[in-house]
Amino acid sequence: MEKTILGLDEHVTLINTHGEKNVLARIDSGANKSSIDVCLAAEMKLGPVIDSKIIKSASGSELRPVINIKLRIHDKEIETQFTITDRSHMKYKMLIGQNILKNGFLIDCSISENGEE
């Protein structure tokens, strides 16, 4: 299987019955699950909540709702689970974790969409 090279952040397209939205997402190989900002999920009318998971992060542990999201990264369409959290204080409203990266992606840390080195 040929691998797709991703940078530290990537433009991804959220896909649902209400339309599509382009989002700049942070790529995080240290995160087991991908996450999305609660306001972005509401704006896109994503859901329903299918589960909840305890997520451990640098700020501690929290119980988060889980939804399925369909998205496109480069030419790959993937449907997988995301946790919902308040990312309003963060630069990226979406974080791509291992549950997506294991679908044939490699990370090149020298690549950044936002111009950072």
Sequence and secondary structure as in RCSB ss.txt:
>XXXX:A:sequence
MEKTILGLDEHVTLINTHGEKNVLARIDSGANKSSIDVCLAAEMKLGPVIDSKIIKSASGSELRPVINIKLRIHD
KEIETQFTITDRSHMKYKMLIGQNILKNGFLIDCSISENGEE
>XXXX:A:secstr
   EEE SEEEEEEEETTEEEEEEEEE TT SSEEEEHHHHHHTT     EEEEEEETTEEEEEEEEEEEEEETT
EEEEEEEEEE  TTSS SEEE HHHHTTTEEE TT  TTS  
